[in-house]
Amino acid sequence: MQWMPKIIVGLVTAMYAALGLGFMFFPSIVLSQPDFALIPNGVAGLSTARGVFGGHFIAMALLCVHGLRSSRYDILKIVALLIAFVAFGRLVGVILDGVHPKAIVGLVVEVLATAGLLFGARRLEGLDQKATR
């Protein structure tokens, strides 16, 4: 069953890598999708999308890869914390701005990604401890 947490972490990693690369190299295309409710304002807006979204998502994916490859599963918990704060920001938006279905979908994805990374980290740490006994 060691493959299960790795697959879950791998799926979260792939999602953030794909989003990061999309925002970095094709921000207009990614932002034109109906799931994103953002419209970049000219070159400055595209630069912000590349830097903020692309940079952060790629960094999170690379941290997950490093955590898996080096068996430093605590790194997965750090990425989970980052995603949890994004979910917290969505909850603040729900409280201050009201509920919108797109925000709820994003919130669900972020909660699942956070849970997947935490599950993966804890499970893989447990498997490593059993292997060293």
PADRENSE-405398 format. One record per residue: residue in three letters; y, z, x of N, C-alpha, C in turn. Coordinates in steps of 0.2 Angstrom, whole numbers, plus 5000, padded with zeros to 4 digits. Example, Ala and Ser with C-alpha at 12.3 -4.5 7.8 and 13.67 -1.06 7.14 Angstrom:
2
ALA497250395066497850395062498450395066/SER498950355064499550365068500050395064/
END
This chain:
133
MET499450005004500050005000500650005004/GLN500650005011501150005015501649935014/TRP501349885011501749825010502249835004/MET502049874999502449884993503149904995/PRO503349954999503949975000504349925004/LYS503949885009504249835013504449775009/ILE504049755004504249704999504849724995/ILE504949784993505449804989506149804993/VAL506049834999506649835004506849755006/GLY506349715007506449645008506749605003/LEU506649624997506949584991507649604991/VAL507849674992508549694991508849664997/THR508549665003508849635009509049555008/ALA508549525005508649455004509149434999/MET509249474994509749474989510449474992/TYR510549534996511149544999511349495005/ALA510849465008510949415013511149355010/ALA510849335005510949275001511749274998/LEU511849334995512549344993513049334999/GLY512949375004513349375010513449305013/LEU512949265014513049205016513349155011/GLY513249165005513549125000514349135000/PHE514549205000515249225000515549195007/MET515149205012515449185019515549115019/PHE515149065017515148995018515348955012/PHE515248985006515348945000515648984995/PRO516249024997516549074992516749044985/SER516948974985517248944979516648934974/ILE516048914977515448904973515148964970/VAL515149014975514849084972515349114967/LEU515949114968516449144963516549104957/SER516249034957516348994951515749014946/GLN515249054949514649074944514949114939/PRO514649114933514849154927514749234929/ASP514349244933514249324934514749354938/PHE515149314942515749344945516349334941/ALA516749384940517349384936517949384941/LEU517949354946518449344951518649274952/ILE519349264953519649204955520049204961/PRO519849174967520149184973520849144972/ASN521349174975522049154975522149114981/GLY522049044981522149004987521749024993/VAL522049004999521649015005521649095007/ALA522149135005522149205006521549235002/GLY521449214996520949234992520249224994/LEU520149154997519549135000519349185006/SER519849195010519849235016519549305014/THR519849335009519649395006518949395004/ALA518749345000518049344998517549335004/ARG517749295009517349285015517249355019/GLY517849385020517849445024517549505020/VAL517849525014517649585011516849575008/PHE516749525004516149515001515649495006/GLY515749435009515349405014515149455020/GLY515649485023515549525028515149585026/HIS515349615021514949685019514249665017/PHE514149615013513449595011513049575017/ILE513249535022512849525028512749585032/ALA513249625033513149685037512649735033/MET512649735027512149775023511449745024/ALA511349685024510749645025510449655032/LEU510949655037510749665044510549735045/LEU510849775042510649845043509949865040/CYS509849835035509149835032508649805036/VAL508749745039508249715044508149765050/HIS508749785053508649835058508249895057/GLY508349925051508049985049507249975048/LEU507049915045506349895045506049885051/ARG506349845055506049825062506049875067/SER506549925067506449975072506150045069/SER505950035063505650095059506150155059/ARG506750135058507350185057507550185050/TYR507050215046507150205039507750245036/ASP508050295040508650325038509250275037/ILE509250225041509750165040509750135033/LEU509150135030509050105023509450155018/LYS509350225020509750275015510450265016/ILE510750245022511450235022511650175018/VAL511250115019511450055014511350075007/ALA510850115005510850134998511450174996/LEU511750215001512350254999512950204998/LEU512950155002513550105001513450074994/ILE512850054992512750024986512850074980/ALA512750134981512850184976513550194975/PHE513950184980514650194979514950134976/VAL514650074976514850014972514750034965/ALA514150054964513950074957514450124954/PHE514650174958515050224956515750194954/GLY515950144958516550114957516550074950/ARG515950044948515850014942515950064936/LEU515650124937515650184932516450204931/VAL516750204937517450224936517850164932/GLY517650104933517950054929517750054922/VAL517150074920516950084913517350134910/ILE517450194914517850244911518650224910/LEU518850194915519650184915519750114911/ASP519350064911519450004909519049984903/GLY518550014901518149994896517449964898/VAL517049954893516349924895516349844894/HIS516049814899516049734899515249724901/PRO514949674897514249664899514149644906/LYS514549604909514449584916514549644921/ALA514949694919514949754923514349794923/ILE514049794917513449834916512849794919/VAL512849734919512249694923512349714930/GLY512949714933513049724940512849794942/LEU513049844937512849914938512149924938/VAL511749894934511049894934510749864940/VAL510949814942510749784949510849834955/GLU511449864955511649904960511149974960/VAL511049994954510650054953509950044955/LEU509649984953509049964955508949954963/ALA509449924966509449904973509449974977/THR509950024974509950084978509250124977/ALA508950124971508350154970507750124974/GLY507750054975507350024979507350034986/LEU507950044989508050064996507850134997/LEU508050174993507850244994507050254993/PHE506750224988506050224988505750204994/GLY505950144996505650115002505750155008/ALA506350185009506450225015505950295015/ARG505950325009505550385009504750365009/ARG504550315006503850295007503650275014/LEU504150235017503950215024503950275029/GLU504450315028504450375032503850415031/GLY503550425025502950465024502350425027/LEU502350365026501750325029501750335037/ASP502350335040502450345047502250415049/GLN502350465045502150535047501450535046/LYS501150505041500350515041500050475047/ALA500350425049500050385054500050425061/THR500550465062500650495068500250565068/ARG499950585063499550645063498850635066/
END
